[in-house]
Amino acid sequence: MITFDGVSKVFPDGTVAVDDLHLELPTGKITVFVGPSGCGKTTSLRMINRMVEPTSGEILIDGVPVTTQDEALLRRGIGYVIQHAGLFPHRTIVENIGTVQRLTGVGRKAARATAIDLLRRVGLSESLADKYPVQLSGGQQQRVGVARALAADPPVMLMDEPFSAVDPIVREGLQAEFLRLQAELGKTIAFVTHDIDEAIKLGDMVAVFREGGHLAQFGSPQELLEKPANDFVADFVGRDRGFRSLSFDSADELVIDSVASVSTGGEILVLDDAGRPVGWAGPGLGDTSAPIPHGGTFTRGDSLRLVTDLAISSPVGIAVQVDVDGAAVGVIRHTSLVRQLDERRRRRAEPTA
Ligand SMILES: Nc1ncnc2c1ncn2[C@@H]1O[C@H](COP(=O)(O)OP(=O)(O)OP(=O)(O)O)[C@@H](O)[C@H]1O
């Protein structure tokens, strides 16, 4: 666990970058620092590995104040990934990845073997091993940056806007890869971004900062969406937060109707020989010879957000549930869904005994 115990940073010119920060970053989880530009995210991150020293307060890693540790040793135990990857241009990819290992006395061969294994883990081909950074795309360089930070197998990683310099499609790939890797490695990660969607997607916990280095809220992504602590957070998490919060709950609790029940509304769910939905037909759907595509189905474990989206975008307002083989097993009308979401909201609002 990384603890910020009343940490403040005032720069010599009087700028208060971080103001009395109290925060606990859980071990093995991703904690995202998010907020508008200049609110102290990077300064907070850099105080963990002592690139910036606090003016007051203390940062502890597993109960040990970072100030009691040798700076160089401390940094070797903390992976650091920055925007634009920051690779050494005159070193090859394997040399870049092996930098810290070589510093700690690991031999060239062993460092190379680790580097090649890490290349694969971050989704890159071994054929890039002996190339130079300039020969790689921005997204590939970011992956190498992540591999380099992981090479010494540090328990803690600091990541400062690592994916913000690449285009949105590449970023999505990097985020997915990062989550997959973290599920495997379970590092304690502090991750800075100014993008609230990235924070909600990647964070187990999210610290929302506001101007003047104040902490506006610390909570899970779902808490931020469902219960923003104040107008600043509500505004910052943005619109659709009610809808977005549905992605954190599974639809398994919903009461689903039988497939046969759809015909009571006049629609027909057309199935193929294996019972898989093909589309919709019925009097209200125009004079088409072919069924209208259903636009997607859901299955056990899918989110309330997906089911809601399917129901409201369906040509007949009905979301179809399928089993693992794709055969239709039930349906839910958007009217029933709205009623059930309302009941859920009431249940949640009730004080717990
Ligand atoms: N070395 C410094 N000297 C003086 N002021 C600084 C220094 N470094 C940062 N600051 C100021 O401290 C405040 C917080 O900066 P910081 O970089 O931590 O913010 P940030 O939230 O990470 O911003 P961004 O998202 O733009 O990177 C800003 O007002 C910044 O101008």
Ligand as a Chemical Component Dictionary entry (heavy atoms), coordinates in Angstrom:
data_LIG
# 
_chem_comp.id                   LIG 
_chem_comp.type                 NON-POLYMER 
_chem_comp.pdbx_formal_charge   0 
_chem_comp.three_letter_code    LIG 
# 
loop_
_chem_comp_atom.comp_id 
_chem_comp_atom.atom_id 
_chem_comp_atom.alt_atom_id 
_chem_comp_atom.type_symbol 
_chem_comp_atom.charge 
_chem_comp_atom.model_Cartn_x 
_chem_comp_atom.model_Cartn_y 
_chem_comp_atom.model_Cartn_z 
_chem_comp_atom.pdbx_ordinal 
LIG N1  N1  N 0 9.006  22.889 -10.864 1  
LIG C1  C1  C 0 7.900  23.636 -10.695 2  
LIG N2  N2  N 0 7.989  24.913 -10.260 3  
LIG C2  C2  C 0 6.898  25.676 -10.078 4  
LIG N3  N3  N 0 5.633  25.249 -10.299 5  
LIG C3  C3  C 0 5.492  23.991 -10.731 6  
LIG C4  C4  C 0 6.605  23.113 -10.966 7  
LIG N4  N4  N 0 6.138  21.917 -11.406 8  
LIG C5  C5  C 0 4.784  22.032 -11.457 9  
LIG N5  N5  N 0 4.403  23.271 -11.049 10 
LIG C6  C6  C 0 3.024  23.785 -10.922 11 
LIG O1  O1  O 0 2.345  22.974 -9.988  12 
LIG C7  C7  C 0 0.996  22.782 -10.389 13 
LIG C8  C8  C 0 0.712  21.304 -10.521 14 
LIG O2  O2  O 0 1.480  20.773 -11.593 15 
LIG P1  P1  P 0 1.368  19.250 -12.053 16 
LIG O3  O3  O 0 2.307  19.042 -13.180 17 
LIG O4  O4  O 0 1.501  18.388 -10.875 18 
LIG O5  O5  O 0 -0.134 19.205 -12.559 19 
LIG P2  P2  P 0 -0.874 18.102 -13.413 20 
LIG O6  O6  O 0 -2.198 17.941 -12.760 21 
LIG O7  O7  O 0 -0.049 16.904 -13.550 22 
LIG O8  O8  O 0 -1.048 18.840 -14.800 23 
LIG P3  P3  P 0 -1.039 18.278 -16.317 24 
LIG O9  O9  O 0 -2.256 17.432 -16.459 25 
LIG O10 O10 O 0 -1.118 19.554 -17.118 26 
LIG O11 O11 O 0 0.242  17.551 -16.481 27 
LIG C9  C9  C 0 0.819  23.557 -11.686 28 
LIG O12 O12 O 0 0.303  24.825 -11.382 29 
LIG C10 C10 C 0 2.241  23.682 -12.199 30 
LIG O13 O13 O 0 2.385  24.847 -12.984 31 
# 
loop_
_chem_comp_bond.comp_id 
_chem_comp_bond.atom_id_1 
_chem_comp_bond.atom_id_2 
_chem_comp_bond.value_order 
_chem_comp_bond.pdbx_ordinal 
LIG N1  C1  SING 1  
LIG C1  N2  SING 2  
LIG C1  C4  DOUB 3  
LIG N2  C2  DOUB 4  
LIG C2  N3  SING 5  
LIG N3  C3  DOUB 6  
LIG C3  C4  SING 7  
LIG C3  N5  SING 8  
LIG C4  N4  SING 9  
LIG N4  C5  DOUB 10 
LIG C5  N5  SING 11 
LIG N5  C6  SING 12 
LIG C6  O1  SING 13 
LIG C6  C10 SING 14 
LIG O1  C7  SING 15 
LIG C7  C8  SING 16 
LIG C7  C9  SING 17 
LIG C8  O2  SING 18 
LIG O2  P1  SING 19 
LIG P1  O3  DOUB 20 
LIG P1  O4  SING 21 
LIG P1  O5  SING 22 
LIG O5  P2  SING 23 
LIG P2  O6  DOUB 24 
LIG P2  O7  SING 25 
LIG P2  O8  SING 26 
LIG O8  P3  SING 27 
LIG P3  O9  DOUB 28 
LIG P3  O10 SING 29 
LIG P3  O11 SING 30 
LIG C9  O12 SING 31 
LIG C9  C10 SING 32 
LIG C10 O13 SING 33 
# 
